[in-house]
């Protein structure tokens, strides 16, 4: 009898399914009532990680025909998951997706394409920035659309390119591989290596050291070291070209898809090796956070804060009091995630102020707070400590786009039928006591900022001591349509903006790099859409006065790489504004706006939704409220 069997991914090939038995047992004769034992359900397990674990991420699986095979929530603390697939053999290969939020609060969306069969019931499949890169190279495109329409994505052919895609990717990461002491890259499995599940191991530090992203508009995979201050790409790969070359097998030249002069990311030979002990900061502070009878001096005197100055206006005393408050709430720090380098003077191969983030959780593993600060390594004490960025205020610039809607949910044509775009300038005026500042663009033009009845300073006319705010995020916007000095060089990833201001300690300057490029043609679909609005059911002022819950689940399902950060409702008057702001928890698709109650006669009412992608780009939706 001829046995024809397609070996499914991650599933035992049972001889009995072809009419025979293993272990020396005789085959069951035709017509016998005996039946083959049911196949063992295959199990996928691994971690979702950016270096630090992505706790609470949702892991989903589809097969090559687009059939959903299940989903599971990763462990809230260590990012591990375990998913039992249906016993029925799926169409191969499988495509996994992880959707979550990193330690800094930004959304992550990773994919892994698993092409090969395993000889055990449980197979390790991680989801990381590097598996995202491998999958993108094999597919020749951003994996997210392929996951949404897997049946049409050519997964079978892409699966054949995964191994070569991983080899090619490792060739681009030659420098960090050397820095983390991985001497034989051929032995590092980017999909299943156990090291990716161990915090600050060599494999884990490879994740920590490298920025990985996909530029949708250019169709390129981009890579860069995190230990250089600028987030600009060092190596870019045209995905469509890489796919073509990888498909040629041994005759292909995937390196021809590299469009940059550099073909490897930068080395960080000084700072990266000691990073194996970076989480010593956490293991030093967590016992203090659990200590009964702790005081602020318990924390300010800790070796984990040796050399601390200030961070965006938060002094040592402020940080100690914050940690004491977390002690009183029973919170603990999670592993530190490396975000980048905050040095203003660049030292090749080193970074003296490493930007780090930690998810601060309660006993259930739920994130309650986030610690974002700067750490440094002492070669003398062989220890890491938090030191801050040394600045008296917070200063950051981010690209944004904005879509304006009317109260019935239709686009507000008076504000433009397509989304506007620009750069948002965030400089903290309060509680730092700063009433004015100057921001200089990458091209070199300078613009004034002034106090405006809120935490952030507002873009202001020259000479203004204060301005009346609109209450919306547009108070901090620089847009090409209104600021003629804003040029193309100001809108690209890595554009350097500088700020000047005076604090109680004297004059100070700060700098911030644009974390990602302004979109050339932002689309309406990327901006949050409220549900249930129509001419018959408009967003009305009476709802804001009484309190209203707004929802956006349909939009969220269609944009898995974005998350709504906050919802802001405002009532604007001739001389001021009233605001209600709701911070949205990760994964939430609705927000309850508190009631305004009785207020004087208003002129304008609006609701703003602020969403962000994993690179920090903001997508705003403004809804005009019917008054």
C-alpha positions as CSV (number, residue, x, y, z in Angstrom):
1,X,0.0,0.0,0.0
2,X,1.3,3.4,-0.9
3,X,1.3,5.9,2.0
4,X,0.9,9.6,1.0
5,X,1.3,12.0,3.9
6,X,2.1,15.7,4.0
7,X,4.0,16.4,7.2
8,X,2.3,19.3,8.8
9,X,4.3,21.9,10.7
10,X,4.9,21.0,14.3
11,X,2.7,17.9,14.1
12,X,3.9,14.3,14.6
13,X,3.8,12.2,11.4
14,X,2.0,9.2,12.7
15,X,2.6,6.0,10.8
16,X,-0.7,4.7,12.0
17,X,-2.4,7.3,9.9
18,X,-1.1,5.6,6.8
19,X,-2.3,2.1,8.0
20,X,0.7,1.1,10.0
21,X,2.1,1.2,13.5
22,X,5.5,2.1,14.9
23,X,7.4,0.4,17.7
24,X,7.4,-3.0,16.0
25,X,3.6,-3.4,16.1
26,X,1.9,-5.0,13.1
27,X,-0.3,-3.0,10.8
28,X,-4.0,-3.2,11.3
29,X,-5.6,-5.3,8.6
30,X,-8.1,-3.6,6.3
31,X,-11.6,-3.7,7.6
32,X,-10.5,-4.0,11.2
33,X,-12.5,-2.0,13.8
34,X,-9.3,-0.8,15.4
35,X,-8.6,3.0,14.8
36,X,-5.5,5.1,14.9
37,X,-4.9,7.1,18.0
38,X,-5.7,10.8,17.7
39,X,-2.7,12.9,16.7
40,X,-1.0,14.8,19.6
41,X,-2.0,18.5,19.4
42,X,1.0,20.5,18.5
43,X,2.1,23.2,20.9
44,X,3.9,26.5,20.1
45,X,5.8,28.3,22.9
46,X,8.2,31.1,23.2
47,X,8.5,34.7,24.3
48,X,7.5,38.1,22.9
49,X,10.5,40.3,23.5
50,X,12.1,43.6,22.5
51,X,15.0,42.7,24.7
52,X,12.8,43.3,27.7
53,X,9.7,41.1,27.7
54,X,6.5,42.4,26.2
55,X,4.2,41.2,28.9
56,X,0.5,40.7,28.1
57,X,1.0,40.6,24.3
58,X,-1.6,38.8,22.3
59,X,-0.1,36.0,20.2
60,X,-2.2,34.8,17.2
61,X,-1.6,32.1,14.5
62,X,-2.9,31.6,11.0
63,X,-2.0,29.0,8.5
64,X,-1.1,29.4,4.8
65,X,-4.8,29.3,3.9
66,X,-5.6,32.1,6.2
67,X,-7.4,29.9,8.8
68,X,-7.1,31.3,12.3
69,X,-5.6,28.6,14.6
70,X,-6.1,30.4,17.9
71,X,-4.7,33.1,20.1
72,X,-3.3,33.4,23.6
73,X,-2.2,36.2,26.0
74,X,1.5,36.1,26.9
75,X,2.5,36.1,30.5
76,X,2.1,39.5,32.0
77,X,5.6,39.6,33.4
78,X,8.0,37.5,31.3
79,X,6.3,37.7,27.9
80,X,6.2,33.9,27.6
81,X,3.3,32.1,25.8
82,X,2.1,28.6,25.2
83,X,-0.5,27.9,22.5
84,X,-2.0,24.5,21.7
85,X,-3.1,24.3,18.1
86,X,-6.1,22.4,16.8
87,X,-5.4,18.7,16.2
88,X,-6.4,19.0,12.5
89,X,-3.3,19.4,10.3
90,X,-3.0,23.1,9.3
91,X,-1.8,24.3,5.9
92,X,1.8,25.1,6.0
93,X,3.7,27.3,6.9
94,X,2.3,29.1,9.9
95,X,2.4,32.8,10.5
96,X,2.4,34.1,14.0
97,X,1.6,37.7,15.1
98,X,2.3,39.3,18.5
99,X,0.5,42.6,19.4
100,X,1.5,44.4,22.6
101,X,3.1,47.3,24.3
102,X,6.8,47.7,25.3
103,X,8.2,49.1,28.5
104,X,8.1,52.6,27.2
105,X,4.4,52.4,26.4
106,X,4.7,52.2,22.6
107,X,2.9,49.5,20.6
108,X,4.8,46.6,19.1
109,X,3.6,44.3,16.3
110,X,5.9,41.3,15.5
111,X,5.6,38.4,13.2
112,X,7.3,35.1,12.7
113,X,7.0,32.8,9.7
114,X,7.8,29.2,10.7
115,X,8.6,27.0,7.6
116,X,10.0,23.8,8.9
117,X,8.7,20.7,10.6
118,X,9.7,19.7,14.1
119,X,10.1,16.3,15.5
120,X,8.5,17.1,18.9
121,X,5.1,18.1,20.0
122,X,6.3,21.4,21.4
123,X,8.3,23.9,19.3
124,X,9.9,27.1,20.4
125,X,8.9,30.1,18.3
126,X,9.8,33.6,19.5
127,X,8.4,36.9,18.3
128,X,10.9,39.7,18.3
129,X,12.1,42.6,16.1
130,X,14.5,40.2,14.5
131,X,11.9,37.6,13.6
132,X,9.9,40.6,12.2
133,X,12.9,41.4,10.0
134,X,13.4,37.9,8.8
135,X,9.7,37.5,8.0
136,X,9.7,40.8,6.1
137,X,12.7,39.8,4.1
138,X,11.1,36.4,3.2
139,X,7.8,38.0,2.2
140,X,9.4,41.1,0.5
141,X,7.0,43.4,2.4
142,X,5.6,44.4,5.8
143,X,4.2,41.2,7.3
144,X,1.1,42.8,8.8
145,X,-1.0,42.8,5.6
146,X,0.1,39.2,4.9
147,X,-1.2,38.2,8.3
148,X,-4.5,39.9,7.6
149,X,-4.9,38.2,4.3
150,X,-2.7,35.1,4.7
151,X,-4.4,33.1,2.0
152,X,-3.2,35.6,-0.7
153,X,0.2,36.3,0.8
154,X,2.3,33.5,-0.9
155,X,3.3,32.0,2.5
156,X,4.4,28.7,1.0
157,X,7.0,30.3,-1.2
158,X,8.0,32.7,1.5
159,X,8.6,29.9,3.9
160,X,11.3,28.5,1.6
161,X,13.2,31.8,1.9
162,X,13.2,32.1,5.7
163,X,16.5,30.3,6.4
164,X,18.4,32.4,3.8
165,X,16.7,35.6,5.0
166,X,17.9,34.9,8.6
167,X,21.5,34.3,7.3
168,X,21.4,37.5,5.4
169,X,20.0,39.5,8.3
170,X,22.8,38.2,10.5
171,X,25.4,39.4,8.0
172,X,24.0,43.0,8.5
173,X,24.4,42.6,12.3
174,X,28.0,41.5,12.2
175,X,29.2,44.3,14.6
176,X,26.7,43.7,17.4
177,X,27.1,40.0,17.1
178,X,30.8,40.5,17.8
179,X,30.1,42.9,20.6
180,X,27.8,40.4,22.4
181,X,30.4,37.6,22.0
182,X,28.5,35.5,19.6
183,X,31.4,34.1,17.7
184,X,29.5,31.6,15.4
185,X,26.4,33.3,14.1
186,X,25.5,30.2,12.1
187,X,24.6,28.6,15.4
188,X,22.2,31.4,16.5
189,X,18.6,30.5,15.5
190,X,16.8,33.9,15.3
191,X,13.4,32.1,15.7
192,X,14.0,29.6,18.5
193,X,17.3,30.2,20.3
194,X,16.7,29.8,24.1
195,X,18.9,32.9,24.7
196,X,16.1,35.2,23.6
197,X,14.1,34.1,26.6
198,X,16.9,35.0,29.0
199,X,17.1,38.7,30.0
200,X,20.4,40.3,29.0
201,X,21.9,37.1,27.6
202,X,24.0,37.5,24.4
203,X,21.0,36.8,22.2
204,X,18.8,39.1,24.2
205,X,21.4,41.9,24.0
206,X,21.4,41.5,20.2
207,X,17.7,42.6,20.4
208,X,18.5,45.4,22.9
209,X,21.3,46.8,20.8
210,X,19.5,47.1,17.5
211,X,16.7,49.3,16.1
212,X,14.6,47.4,13.6
213,X,11.7,48.9,11.7
214,X,9.9,48.8,8.3
215,X,9.3,51.9,6.4
216,X,5.9,51.4,4.8
217,X,6.3,54.3,2.3
218,X,9.7,53.3,0.9
219,X,9.2,49.5,1.3
220,X,12.5,49.2,3.1
221,X,13.7,47.3,6.2
222,X,15.9,49.6,8.3
223,X,18.5,48.8,10.9
224,X,20.6,50.9,13.3
225,X,22.5,50.7,16.5
226,X,20.7,52.0,19.6
227,X,24.0,53.3,21.0
228,X,24.3,56.2,18.7
229,X,22.3,59.3,19.5
230,X,20.6,59.7,16.2
231,X,17.8,57.2,15.4
232,X,18.5,57.5,11.6
233,X,18.9,54.3,9.7
234,X,22.4,53.0,9.2
235,X,21.5,50.1,6.9
236,X,18.4,50.0,4.6
237,X,17.3,47.0,2.5
238,X,14.8,47.2,-0.3
239,X,12.4,44.4,0.6
240,X,11.2,43.6,-2.9
241,X,14.7,43.3,-4.2
242,X,15.7,41.1,-1.2
243,X,12.8,38.8,-1.9
244,X,13.8,38.4,-5.5
245,X,17.4,37.6,-4.7
246,X,16.5,35.2,-1.8
247,X,14.2,33.3,-4.2
248,X,17.2,32.5,-6.4
249,X,18.7,30.4,-3.7
250,X,22.5,29.9,-3.9
251,X,22.8,32.1,-7.0
252,X,21.0,35.1,-5.4
253,X,22.8,38.2,-4.0
254,X,20.6,39.6,-1.3
255,X,23.3,42.1,-0.4
256,X,22.4,43.9,-3.7
257,X,19.1,45.0,-1.9
258,X,21.1,47.2,0.5
259,X,20.6,50.8,-0.6
260,X,22.9,52.5,1.9
261,X,26.6,52.9,1.9
262,X,26.9,51.1,5.2
263,X,26.3,47.3,5.0
264,X,26.5,46.6,8.7
265,X,25.2,48.5,11.8
266,X,27.6,50.3,14.1
267,X,29.6,48.6,16.8
268,X,29.2,49.4,20.5
269,X,32.2,47.5,21.8
270,X,32.6,49.6,25.0
271,X,29.0,49.8,26.3
272,X,27.4,46.6,25.1
273,X,29.4,43.9,26.9
274,X,28.7,45.4,30.3
275,X,25.0,45.6,29.5
276,X,24.7,42.0,30.7
277,X,24.5,43.4,34.2
278,X,22.2,46.4,33.4
279,X,19.3,44.8,35.3
280,X,21.4,45.0,38.4
281,X,19.6,48.4,38.8
282,X,16.3,46.5,39.0
283,X,17.6,43.8,41.4
284,X,19.0,46.4,43.7
285,X,15.8,48.6,43.8
286,X,13.2,45.8,43.9
287,X,14.1,44.6,47.5
288,X,13.8,48.2,48.6
289,X,10.4,48.5,47.0
290,X,9.3,45.5,49.0
291,X,10.9,46.7,52.2
292,X,8.7,47.5,55.2
293,X,9.4,50.9,56.8
294,X,11.3,52.3,53.8
295,X,11.8,56.0,53.5
296,X,12.9,58.4,50.8
297,X,16.5,58.2,52.0
298,X,16.3,54.4,51.6
299,X,16.2,55.0,47.9
300,X,18.3,58.2,47.5
301,X,21.1,56.4,49.2
302,X,20.9,53.3,47.1
303,X,23.8,52.3,44.9
304,X,21.3,52.1,42.0
305,X,21.1,55.9,42.1
306,X,24.8,56.7,42.5
307,X,25.6,59.8,40.5
308,X,22.0,60.7,39.8
309,X,21.5,64.4,38.9
310,X,18.1,65.0,37.4
311,X,16.0,63.7,34.5
312,X,13.7,66.1,32.7
313,X,13.4,68.1,35.9
314,X,13.0,65.2,38.3
315,X,15.6,65.6,41.0
316,X,17.1,62.9,43.2
317,X,14.7,63.8,45.9
318,X,11.8,63.6,43.4
319,X,12.9,60.2,42.2
320,X,13.3,58.9,45.8
321,X,9.8,60.1,46.7
322,X,8.4,58.5,43.6
323,X,10.1,55.1,44.4
324,X,8.7,55.4,48.0
325,X,5.2,56.0,46.6
326,X,5.7,52.8,44.6
327,X,6.9,51.0,47.7
328,X,3.6,52.0,49.5
329,X,1.6,50.7,46.6
330,X,3.5,47.4,46.5
331,X,4.9,47.8,43.0
332,X,8.0,46.3,41.4
333,X,10.2,47.2,38.5
334,X,10.4,44.9,35.4
335,X,13.6,44.3,33.3
336,X,15.1,47.4,31.8
337,X,14.6,48.0,28.0
338,X,17.3,49.9,26.2
339,X,15.7,52.8,24.2
340,X,18.7,54.6,22.9
341,X,21.6,56.9,23.7
342,X,21.1,60.4,25.2
343,X,24.7,61.6,24.8
344,X,25.1,65.0,23.2
345,X,28.8,64.4,22.5
346,X,29.3,61.2,20.6
347,X,31.9,58.7,21.7
348,X,32.4,56.0,19.1
349,X,31.5,52.6,20.4
350,X,30.2,53.9,23.7
351,X,27.3,55.7,25.3
352,X,27.5,57.4,28.7
353,X,23.8,57.9,29.2
354,X,21.7,55.0,28.0
355,X,18.0,55.7,27.8
356,X,16.1,52.9,29.6
357,X,12.5,52.1,30.4
358,X,10.9,49.7,32.9
359,X,7.3,48.5,33.2
360,X,6.3,49.0,36.9
361,X,3.7,46.3,37.8
362,X,1.5,45.2,40.8
363,X,1.3,41.7,42.2
364,X,-1.1,40.7,39.4
365,X,1.5,41.7,36.8
366,X,-0.6,44.6,35.6
367,X,1.4,47.7,34.5
368,X,0.6,50.6,36.8
369,X,3.5,53.0,36.0
370,X,6.5,53.3,33.7
371,X,10.0,54.4,34.7
372,X,11.9,56.1,31.9
373,X,15.3,57.4,32.8
374,X,19.0,57.3,31.8
375,X,21.6,54.8,33.1
376,X,25.4,54.8,33.1
377,X,28.1,52.1,33.7
378,X,31.0,52.7,36.1
379,X,34.1,50.8,35.0
380,X,35.4,51.4,38.5
381,X,32.6,49.8,40.5
382,X,31.5,47.5,37.7
383,X,27.9,48.6,38.3
384,X,25.1,50.4,36.5
385,X,23.1,53.2,38.1
386,X,20.4,55.6,37.1
387,X,21.9,59.1,36.6
388,X,19.2,61.0,34.6
389,X,19.8,63.0,31.5
390,X,20.9,66.0,33.5
391,X,18.2,68.3,32.1
392,X,15.8,70.6,34.0
393,X,12.9,70.0,31.6
394,X,11.5,67.4,29.2
395,X,12.0,68.2,25.5
396,X,11.0,66.0,22.6
397,X,9.9,66.3,19.0
398,X,7.6,63.8,17.2
399,X,6.1,63.8,13.7
400,X,2.3,63.8,13.6
401,X,-0.6,63.7,11.2
402,X,-4.2,64.8,12.0
403,X,-7.6,64.1,10.5
404,X,-10.5,66.4,11.3
405,X,-14.1,65.1,11.6
406,X,-17.5,66.6,12.2
407,X,-19.9,65.5,14.9
408,X,-21.6,63.0,12.6
409,X,-18.4,61.2,11.9
410,X,-17.9,62.6,8.4
411,X,-14.6,64.3,7.4
412,X,-14.6,68.0,8.1
413,X,-13.8,69.4,4.6
414,X,-13.3,72.9,6.0
415,X,-10.1,71.6,7.7
416,X,-9.0,69.6,4.6
417,X,-10.2,66.3,3.2
418,X,-6.8,64.7,3.7
419,X,-4.8,64.5,7.0
420,X,-2.5,67.4,7.8
421,X,1.0,66.8,9.0
422,X,4.0,68.4,10.8
423,X,6.3,68.2,13.8
424,X,5.0,68.4,17.4
425,X,7.3,70.2,19.9
426,X,6.9,69.1,23.5
427,X,8.8,71.2,26.0
428,X,7.6,71.0,29.6
429,X,7.0,74.4,31.2
430,X,5.3,73.3,34.3
431,X,6.1,72.4,37.1
432,X,9.6,73.4,36.0
433,X,8.7,77.1,36.2
434,X,9.8,77.9,32.7
435,X,7.6,80.6,31.0
436,X,9.3,80.8,27.6
437,X,11.8,79.0,25.4
438,X,13.2,78.9,21.9
439,X,13.2,75.9,19.6
440,X,15.6,75.7,16.7
441,X,14.8,73.4,13.7
442,X,17.3,71.1,12.0
443,X,17.6,73.6,9.2
444,X,18.5,76.3,11.7
445,X,15.4,78.6,12.0
446,X,14.3,79.4,15.5
447,X,10.8,79.8,16.9
448,X,9.5,81.0,20.3
449,X,7.5,79.1,22.8
450,X,5.5,80.6,25.7
451,X,3.5,79.5,28.7
452,X,-0.2,78.8,27.9
453,X,-2.2,77.5,30.9
454,X,-0.9,74.0,30.6
455,X,2.1,71.7,31.3
456,X,3.6,72.1,27.8
457,X,4.7,75.4,26.3
458,X,2.8,76.5,23.2
459,X,4.1,77.8,19.9
460,X,3.9,81.6,20.3
461,X,4.4,84.9,18.4
462,X,7.7,86.7,18.9
463,X,7.8,88.6,22.2
464,X,4.8,86.9,23.7
465,X,5.0,86.2,27.4
466,X,2.0,83.9,27.4
467,X,-0.7,82.8,24.9
468,X,-4.2,81.6,25.2
469,X,-4.3,77.9,24.2
470,X,-6.7,76.1,22.0
471,X,-6.5,73.2,24.4
472,X,-5.7,70.8,21.6
473,X,-2.4,69.3,20.6
474,X,-2.2,71.9,17.8
475,X,-0.8,74.3,20.4
476,X,2.5,72.4,20.0
477,X,2.4,71.9,16.2
478,X,4.8,73.2,13.6
479,X,3.1,72.6,10.2
480,X,4.5,73.3,6.7
481,X,1.3,75.2,5.9
482,X,1.7,77.8,8.7
483,X,5.5,77.7,9.4
484,X,7.3,78.5,6.1
485,X,10.6,77.8,7.8
486,X,9.8,74.1,8.3
487,X,11.7,72.4,5.5
488,X,12.1,68.8,4.3
489,X,15.2,68.3,6.3
490,X,13.2,69.0,9.4
491,X,10.8,66.2,8.7
492,X,13.1,63.2,8.3
493,X,14.1,60.6,10.9
494,X,17.1,61.8,12.9
495,X,16.5,65.5,12.3
496,X,18.0,67.4,15.2
497,X,16.0,70.0,17.1
498,X,17.5,72.2,19.8
499,X,15.8,74.1,22.6
500,X,17.1,77.0,24.8
501,X,15.5,78.2,28.0
502,X,16.3,79.3,31.5
503,X,15.7,77.4,34.7
504,X,16.3,78.3,38.4
505,X,19.8,77.0,37.8
506,X,20.5,79.3,34.9
507,X,20.5,79.0,31.1
508,X,20.2,75.5,29.6
509,X,20.0,73.8,26.3
510,X,18.5,70.5,25.2
511,X,18.3,68.5,22.0
512,X,15.9,66.0,20.5
513,X,16.1,63.9,17.4
514,X,12.9,63.3,15.4
515,X,12.3,59.5,16.1
516,X,10.9,58.8,12.7
517,X,10.0,60.6,9.5
518,X,6.9,62.6,8.9
519,X,4.7,60.6,6.5
520,X,4.7,62.0,3.0
521,X,1.1,61.1,2.3
522,X,-0.7,60.2,5.6
523,X,-3.9,58.2,5.0
524,X,-7.2,58.8,6.8
525,X,-7.4,55.1,7.8
526,X,-4.5,55.5,10.2
527,X,-6.4,58.0,12.4
528,X,-8.8,56.8,15.1
529,X,-12.4,56.5,14.1
530,X,-15.2,56.7,16.7
531,X,-18.1,54.3,16.4
532,X,-21.8,54.9,16.3
533,X,-21.8,58.5,15.0
534,X,-24.3,59.6,12.3
535,X,-26.5,62.5,11.5
536,X,-29.2,60.9,13.7
537,X,-26.7,60.1,16.5
538,X,-24.1,63.0,16.6
539,X,-21.4,63.6,19.2
540,X,-23.2,66.3,21.2
541,X,-22.4,68.7,23.9
542,X,-25.1,67.3,26.2
543,X,-23.1,64.0,26.2
544,X,-19.9,65.8,27.3
545,X,-21.8,67.7,30.0
546,X,-23.1,64.4,31.4
547,X,-20.1,62.2,30.7
548,X,-19.8,59.9,27.7
549,X,-18.0,56.7,26.7
550,X,-16.4,56.8,23.2
551,X,-15.4,53.6,21.4
552,X,-13.0,52.7,18.5
553,X,-12.8,48.9,18.4
554,X,-13.4,48.5,14.6
555,X,-10.6,50.9,13.8
556,X,-8.3,49.2,16.4
557,X,-8.8,45.8,14.8
558,X,-7.8,47.3,11.4
559,X,-4.7,49.0,12.7
560,X,-3.0,46.5,15.0
561,X,0.3,48.4,15.0
562,X,-1.3,51.5,16.6
563,X,-2.7,52.2,20.0
564,X,-4.8,55.1,21.3
565,X,-2.8,56.8,24.1
566,X,-5.3,59.3,25.4
567,X,-8.6,61.0,24.7
568,X,-9.0,64.7,25.4
569,X,-12.3,66.6,25.5
570,X,-12.3,70.4,25.7
571,X,-14.6,73.4,25.9
572,X,-12.9,76.5,24.5
573,X,-13.8,80.1,25.5
574,X,-12.5,83.4,24.4
575,X,-10.0,83.6,27.3
576,X,-9.3,80.0,28.1
577,X,-10.2,76.3,27.9
578,X,-11.6,73.5,30.1
579,X,-10.2,70.0,29.5
580,X,-10.9,66.5,30.5
581,X,-8.1,64.0,29.6
582,X,-8.3,60.3,29.8
583,X,-5.2,58.1,29.6
584,X,-6.1,54.9,27.8
585,X,-4.8,51.6,29.0
586,X,-3.0,49.3,26.5
587,X,-5.4,47.2,24.6
588,X,-8.5,49.3,25.5
589,X,-10.8,50.3,22.7
590,X,-13.0,52.7,24.7
591,X,-12.7,55.6,27.1
592,X,-15.1,57.2,29.6
593,X,-14.9,61.0,29.4
594,X,-15.9,62.4,32.8
595,X,-18.8,64.9,32.9
596,X,-17.9,68.6,32.6
597,X,-21.0,69.6,34.6
598,X,-22.3,73.2,34.6
599,X,-20.1,75.6,32.8
600,X,-20.4,79.1,31.3
601,X,-21.4,79.7,27.7
602,X,-18.8,78.0,25.5
603,X,-17.7,78.8,21.9
604,X,-16.2,75.5,20.7
605,X,-16.3,71.9,21.9
606,X,-14.0,69.2,20.6
607,X,-12.9,65.6,21.3
608,X,-9.3,64.6,20.4
609,X,-8.0,61.0,20.1
610,X,-4.2,60.6,20.1
611,X,-2.8,57.3,18.7
612,X,0.9,56.3,18.3
613,X,2.8,53.7,16.3
614,X,5.9,51.9,17.5
615,X,8.3,54.6,16.2
616,X,6.6,57.3,18.2
617,X,4.7,58.9,15.3
618,X,1.4,60.5,16.4
619,X,-1.9,60.1,14.6
620,X,-4.6,62.5,15.8
621,X,-8.3,62.6,15.2
622,X,-10.3,65.7,16.1
623,X,-14.1,65.5,16.4
624,X,-16.1,68.7,16.4
625,X,-18.9,68.4,19.0
626,X,-22.4,69.6,18.2
627,X,-23.3,72.5,20.5
